[in-house]
């Protein structure tokens, strides 16, 4: 993921901006890391240079018996 992209992408949950945690980068390319929403705190993995905007639909699941 290009570092400049952080200025244009928004959280798919609340449409706010991100802060970034970089694990591995080369030049201006983030290869591994995490995007963290500045408003709702949702976290999205950056893997192989690709931000993974997948929302876990089971996180709010409540088990009923």
Backbone as XML, in Angstrom:
<?xml version="1.0"?>
<chain id="A" units="angstrom">
  <residue number="1" name="UNK">
    <atom name="N" x="0.842" y="-1.161" z="0.000"/>
    <atom name="CA" x="0.000" y="0.000" z="0.000"/>
    <atom name="C" x="0.895" y="1.236" z="0.000"/>
  </residue>
  <residue number="2" name="UNK">
    <atom name="N" x="0.639" y="2.140" z="-0.885"/>
    <atom name="CA" x="1.393" y="3.399" z="-0.941"/>
    <atom name="C" x="1.066" y="4.250" z="0.286"/>
  </residue>
  <residue number="3" name="UNK">
    <atom name="N" x="2.075" y="4.858" z="0.873"/>
    <atom name="CA" x="1.861" y="5.661" z="2.076"/>
    <atom name="C" x="0.931" y="6.850" z="1.826"/>
  </residue>
  <residue number="4" name="UNK">
    <atom name="N" x="0.922" y="7.397" z="0.616"/>
    <atom name="CA" x="0.043" y="8.527" z="0.298"/>
    <atom name="C" x="-1.429" y="8.149" z="0.374"/>
  </residue>
  <residue number="5" name="UNK">
    <atom name="N" x="-1.730" y="6.882" z="0.207"/>
    <atom name="CA" x="-3.111" y="6.407" z="0.207"/>
    <atom name="C" x="-3.808" y="6.669" z="1.538"/>
  </residue>
  <residue number="6" name="UNK">
    <atom name="N" x="-3.062" y="6.741" z="2.621"/>
    <atom name="CA" x="-3.637" y="6.970" z="3.946"/>
    <atom name="C" x="-4.432" y="8.278" z="3.997"/>
  </residue>
  <residue number="7" name="UNK">
    <atom name="N" x="-4.103" y="9.230" z="3.129"/>
    <atom name="CA" x="-4.797" y="10.523" z="3.097"/>
    <atom name="C" x="-6.167" y="10.436" z="2.434"/>
  </residue>
  <residue number="8" name="UNK">
    <atom name="N" x="-6.400" y="9.399" z="1.630"/>
    <atom name="CA" x="-7.634" y="9.334" z="0.849"/>
    <atom name="C" x="-8.604" y="8.238" z="1.273"/>
  </residue>
  <residue number="9" name="UNK">
    <atom name="N" x="-8.142" y="7.219" z="1.967"/>
    <atom name="CA" x="-9.044" y="6.133" z="2.349"/>
    <atom name="C" x="-9.748" y="6.451" z="3.666"/>
  </residue>
  <residue number="10" name="UNK">
    <atom name="N" x="-10.945" y="5.884" z="3.834"/>
    <atom name="CA" x="-11.718" y="6.084" z="5.062"/>
    <atom name="C" x="-12.210" y="4.741" z="5.588"/>
  </residue>
  <residue number="11" name="UNK">
    <atom name="N" x="-12.534" y="4.721" z="6.846"/>
    <atom name="CA" x="-13.029" y="3.521" z="7.509"/>
    <atom name="C" x="-14.378" y="3.109" z="6.908"/>
  </residue>
  <residue number="12" name="UNK">
    <atom name="N" x="-14.543" y="1.840" z="6.518"/>
    <atom name="CA" x="-15.823" y="1.390" z="5.972"/>
    <atom name="C" x="-16.925" y="1.316" z="7.035"/>
  </residue>
  <residue number="13" name="UNK">
    <atom name="N" x="-16.558" y="1.376" z="8.296"/>
    <atom name="CA" x="-17.540" y="1.319" z="9.375"/>
    <atom name="C" x="-18.128" y="2.693" z="9.684"/>
  </residue>
  <residue number="14" name="UNK">
    <atom name="N" x="-17.266" y="3.732" z="9.774"/>
    <atom name="CA" x="-17.762" y="5.048" z="10.207"/>
    <atom name="C" x="-17.312" y="6.212" z="9.324"/>
  </residue>
  <residue number="15" name="UNK">
    <atom name="N" x="-16.557" y="5.941" z="8.271"/>
    <atom name="CA" x="-16.101" y="6.944" z="7.296"/>
    <atom name="C" x="-15.091" y="7.951" z="7.856"/>
  </residue>
  <residue number="16" name="UNK">
    <atom name="N" x="-14.382" y="7.592" z="8.923"/>
    <atom name="CA" x="-13.337" y="8.458" z="9.480"/>
    <atom name="C" x="-11.974" y="8.062" z="8.929"/>
  </residue>
  <residue number="17" name="UNK">
    <atom name="N" x="-10.966" y="8.842" z="9.261"/>
    <atom name="CA" x="-9.607" y="8.576" z="8.803"/>
    <atom name="C" x="-8.912" y="7.500" z="9.627"/>
  </residue>
  <residue number="18" name="UNK">
    <atom name="N" x="-7.683" y="7.203" z="9.229"/>
    <atom name="CA" x="-6.912" y="6.148" z="9.879"/>
    <atom name="C" x="-5.592" y="6.668" z="10.420"/>
  </residue>
  <residue number="19" name="UNK">
    <atom name="N" x="-5.100" y="6.007" z="11.453"/>
    <atom name="CA" x="-3.689" y="6.085" z="11.807"/>
    <atom name="C" x="-3.121" y="4.738" z="11.379"/>
  </residue>
  <residue number="20" name="UNK">
    <atom name="N" x="-1.831" y="4.668" z="11.230"/>
    <atom name="CA" x="-1.237" y="3.464" z="10.661"/>
    <atom name="C" x="-0.142" y="2.919" z="11.563"/>
  </residue>
  <residue number="21" name="UNK">
    <atom name="N" x="-0.104" y="1.614" z="11.676"/>
    <atom name="CA" x="0.961" y="0.924" z="12.410"/>
    <atom name="C" x="1.713" y="0.084" z="11.368"/>
  </residue>
  <residue number="22" name="UNK">
    <atom name="N" x="2.971" y="0.412" z="11.137"/>
    <atom name="CA" x="3.767" y="-0.251" z="10.103"/>
    <atom name="C" x="4.635" y="-1.335" z="10.724"/>
  </residue>
  <residue number="23" name="UNK">
    <atom name="N" x="4.514" y="-2.553" z="10.183"/>
    <atom name="CA" x="5.382" y="-3.653" z="10.612"/>
    <atom name="C" x="6.555" y="-3.822" z="9.653"/>
  </residue>
  <residue number="24" name="UNK">
    <atom name="N" x="6.273" y="-3.640" z="8.342"/>
    <atom name="CA" x="7.335" y="-3.767" z="7.338"/>
    <atom name="C" x="7.006" y="-2.852" z="6.157"/>
  </residue>
  <residue number="25" name="UNK">
    <atom name="N" x="8.004" y="-2.098" z="5.731"/>
    <atom name="CA" x="7.829" y="-1.191" z="4.597"/>
    <atom name="C" x="9.093" y="-1.164" z="3.762"/>
  </residue>
  <residue number="26" name="UNK">
    <atom name="N" x="8.922" y="-0.805" z="2.501"/>
    <atom name="CA" x="10.040" y="-0.638" z="1.578"/>
    <atom name="C" x="9.777" y="0.633" z="0.781"/>
  </residue>
  <residue number="27" name="UNK">
    <atom name="N" x="10.700" y="1.578" z="0.886"/>
    <atom name="CA" x="10.556" y="2.901" z="0.254"/>
    <atom name="C" x="9.247" y="3.531" z="0.722"/>
  </residue>
  <residue number="28" name="UNK">
    <atom name="N" x="8.343" y="3.888" z="-0.187"/>
    <atom name="CA" x="7.064" y="4.481" z="0.216"/>
    <atom name="C" x="5.915" y="3.474" z="0.126"/>
  </residue>
  <residue number="29" name="UNK">
    <atom name="N" x="6.238" y="2.205" z="0.253"/>
    <atom name="CA" x="5.260" y="1.119" z="0.150"/>
    <atom name="C" x="5.179" y="0.363" z="1.480"/>
  </residue>
  <residue number="30" name="UNK">
    <atom name="N" x="3.987" y="0.313" z="2.056"/>
    <atom name="CA" x="3.770" y="-0.435" z="3.297"/>
    <atom name="C" x="3.411" y="-1.866" z="2.918"/>
  </residue>
  <residue number="31" name="UNK">
    <atom name="N" x="4.227" y="-2.819" z="3.330"/>
    <atom name="CA" x="4.005" y="-4.218" z="2.977"/>
    <atom name="C" x="3.167" y="-4.955" z="4.022"/>
  </residue>
  <residue number="32" name="UNK">
    <atom name="N" x="3.442" y="-4.678" z="5.291"/>
    <atom name="CA" x="2.711" y="-5.321" z="6.382"/>
    <atom name="C" x="2.423" y="-4.277" z="7.450"/>
  </residue>
  <residue number="33" name="UNK">
    <atom name="N" x="1.229" y="-4.338" z="8.016"/>
    <atom name="CA" x="0.890" y="-3.406" z="9.078"/>
    <atom name="C" x="-0.585" y="-3.445" z="9.403"/>
  </residue>
  <residue number="34" name="UNK">
    <atom name="N" x="-1.055" y="-2.323" z="9.931"/>
    <atom name="CA" x="-2.440" y="-2.264" z="10.370"/>
    <atom name="C" x="-2.955" y="-0.834" z="10.252"/>
  </residue>
  <residue number="35" name="UNK">
    <atom name="N" x="-4.183" y="-0.696" z="9.764"/>
    <atom name="CA" x="-4.875" y="0.584" z="9.741"/>
    <atom name="C" x="-5.812" y="0.605" z="10.941"/>
  </residue>
  <residue number="36" name="UNK">
    <atom name="N" x="-5.788" y="1.686" z="11.706"/>
    <atom name="CA" x="-6.627" y="1.799" z="12.891"/>
    <atom name="C" x="-7.462" y="3.068" z="12.759"/>
  </residue>
  <residue number="37" name="UNK">
    <atom name="N" x="-8.781" y="2.909" z="12.799"/>
    <atom name="CA" x="-9.679" y="4.050" z="12.656"/>
    <atom name="C" x="-9.510" y="4.997" z="13.839"/>
  </residue>
  <residue number="38" name="UNK">
    <atom name="N" x="-9.416" y="6.292" z="13.534"/>
    <atom name="CA" x="-9.223" y="7.294" z="14.581"/>
    <atom name="C" x="-10.502" y="7.573" z="15.368"/>
  </residue>
  <residue number="39" name="UNK">
    <atom name="N" x="-11.653" y="7.142" z="14.844"/>
    <atom name="CA" x="-12.919" y="7.402" z="15.539"/>
    <atom name="C" x="-13.463" y="6.158" z="16.240"/>
  </residue>
  <residue number="40" name="UNK">
    <atom name="N" x="-13.704" y="5.085" z="15.483"/>
    <atom name="CA" x="-14.356" y="3.903" z="16.071"/>
    <atom name="C" x="-13.367" y="2.845" z="16.555"/>
  </residue>
  <residue number="41" name="UNK">
    <atom name="N" x="-12.084" y="2.973" z="16.172"/>
    <atom name="CA" x="-11.069" y="2.026" z="16.633"/>
    <atom name="C" x="-11.008" y="0.724" z="15.858"/>
  </residue>
  <residue number="42" name="UNK">
    <atom name="N" x="-11.830" y="0.581" z="14.821"/>
    <atom name="CA" x="-11.805" y="-0.638" z="13.993"/>
    <atom name="C" x="-10.404" y="-0.806" z="13.411"/>
  </residue>
  <residue number="43" name="UNK">
    <atom name="N" x="-9.942" y="-2.052" z="13.329"/>
    <atom name="CA" x="-8.594" y="-2.341" z="12.833"/>
    <atom name="C" x="-8.674" y="-3.187" z="11.570"/>
  </residue>
  <residue number="44" name="UNK">
    <atom name="N" x="-7.816" y="-2.846" z="10.606"/>
    <atom name="CA" x="-7.760" y="-3.552" z="9.336"/>
    <atom name="C" x="-6.309" y="-3.871" z="9.013"/>
  </residue>
  <residue number="45" name="UNK">
    <atom name="N" x="-6.068" y="-5.113" z="8.655"/>
    <atom name="CA" x="-4.722" y="-5.610" z="8.378"/>
    <atom name="C" x="-4.249" y="-5.148" z="6.998"/>
  </residue>
  <residue number="46" name="UNK">
    <atom name="N" x="-2.960" y="-4.848" z="6.903"/>
    <atom name="CA" x="-2.301" y="-4.634" z="5.612"/>
    <atom name="C" x="-1.409" y="-5.851" z="5.417"/>
  </residue>
  <residue number="47" name="UNK">
    <atom name="N" x="-1.676" y="-6.611" z="4.387"/>
    <atom name="CA" x="-0.942" y="-7.851" z="4.138"/>
    <atom name="C" x="-0.544" y="-7.923" z="2.670"/>
  </residue>
  <residue number="48" name="UNK">
    <atom name="N" x="0.739" y="-8.145" z="2.420"/>
    <atom name="CA" x="1.219" y="-8.191" z="1.043"/>
    <atom name="C" x="1.023" y="-6.877" z="0.316"/>
  </residue>
  <residue number="49" name="UNK">
    <atom name="N" x="1.009" y="-5.771" z="1.076"/>
    <atom name="CA" x="0.831" y="-4.454" z="0.476"/>
    <atom name="C" x="-0.616" y="-4.085" z="0.204"/>
  </residue>
  <residue number="50" name="UNK">
    <atom name="N" x="-1.558" y="-4.935" z="0.612"/>
    <atom name="CA" x="-2.976" y="-4.708" z="0.334"/>
    <atom name="C" x="-3.744" y="-4.504" z="1.635"/>
  </residue>
  <residue number="51" name="UNK">
    <atom name="N" x="-4.453" y="-3.366" z="1.773"/>
    <atom name="CA" x="-5.294" y="-3.190" z="2.955"/>
    <atom name="C" x="-6.512" y="-4.112" z="2.850"/>
  </residue>
  <residue number="52" name="UNK">
    <atom name="N" x="-6.785" y="-4.842" z="3.915"/>
    <atom name="CA" x="-7.887" y="-5.824" z="3.936"/>
    <atom name="C" x="-9.069" y="-5.224" z="4.693"/>
  </residue>
  <residue number="53" name="UNK">
    <atom name="N" x="-9.995" y="-4.628" z="3.950"/>
    <atom name="CA" x="-11.156" y="-3.988" z="4.562"/>
    <atom name="C" x="-12.289" y="-4.987" z="4.743"/>
  </residue>
  <residue number="54" name="UNK">
    <atom name="N" x="-12.036" y="-5.977" z="5.571"/>
    <atom name="CA" x="-13.038" y="-7.000" z="5.855"/>
    <atom name="C" x="-13.526" y="-6.765" z="7.277"/>
  </residue>
  <residue number="55" name="UNK">
    <atom name="N" x="-14.836" y="-6.610" z="7.411"/>
    <atom name="CA" x="-15.430" y="-6.407" z="8.726"/>
    <atom name="C" x="-15.913" y="-7.755" z="9.235"/>
  </residue>
  <residue number="56" name="UNK">
    <atom name="N" x="-15.537" y="-8.098" z="10.460"/>
    <atom name="CA" x="-15.930" y="-9.367" z="11.066"/>
    <atom name="C" x="-17.399" y="-9.290" z="11.454"/>
  </residue>
  <residue number="57" name="UNK">
    <atom name="N" x="-18.262" y="-9.931" z="10.674"/>
    <atom name="CA" x="-19.701" y="-9.876" z="10.927"/>
    <atom name="C" x="-20.108" y="-10.670" z="12.158"/>
  </residue>
  <residue number="58" name="UNK">
    <atom name="N" x="-19.218" y="-11.483" z="12.693"/>
    <atom name="CA" x="-19.563" y="-12.284" z="13.870"/>
    <atom name="C" x="-19.208" y="-11.588" z="15.176"/>
  </residue>
  <residue number="59" name="UNK">
    <atom name="N" x="-18.544" y="-10.455" z="15.138"/>
    <atom name="CA" x="-18.091" y="-9.829" z="16.383"/>
    <atom name="C" x="-19.236" y="-9.353" z="17.265"/>
  </residue>
  <residue number="60" name="UNK">
    <atom name="N" x="-20.376" y="-9.014" z="16.670"/>
    <atom name="CA" x="-21.528" y="-8.565" z="17.450"/>
    <atom name="C" x="-22.548" y="-9.676" z="17.673"/>
  </residue>
  <residue number="61" name="UNK">
    <atom name="N" x="-22.193" y="-10.886" z="17.285"/>
    <atom name="CA" x="-23.090" y="-12.020" z="17.418"/>
    <atom name="C" x="-23.270" y="-12.365" z="18.890"/>
  </residue>
  <residue number="62" name="UNK">
    <atom name="N" x="-24.527" y="-12.517" z="19.281"/>
    <atom name="CA" x="-24.836" y="-12.885" z="20.659"/>
    <atom name="C" x="-25.474" y="-14.258" z="20.638"/>
  </residue>
  <residue number="63" name="UNK">
    <atom name="N" x="-24.911" y="-15.158" z="21.395"/>
    <atom name="CA" x="-25.429" y="-16.522" z="21.446"/>
    <atom name="C" x="-26.643" y="-16.564" z="22.365"/>
  </residue>
  <residue number="64" name="UNK">
    <atom name="N" x="-27.718" y="-17.144" z="21.871"/>
    <atom name="CA" x="-28.921" y="-17.315" z="22.686"/>
    <atom name="C" x="-29.240" y="-18.789" z="22.786"/>
  </residue>
  <residue number="65" name="UNK">
    <atom name="N" x="-29.723" y="-19.182" z="23.936"/>
    <atom name="CA" x="-30.065" y="-20.598" z="24.137"/>
    <atom name="C" x="-31.500" y="-20.726" z="24.552"/>
  </residue>
</chain>
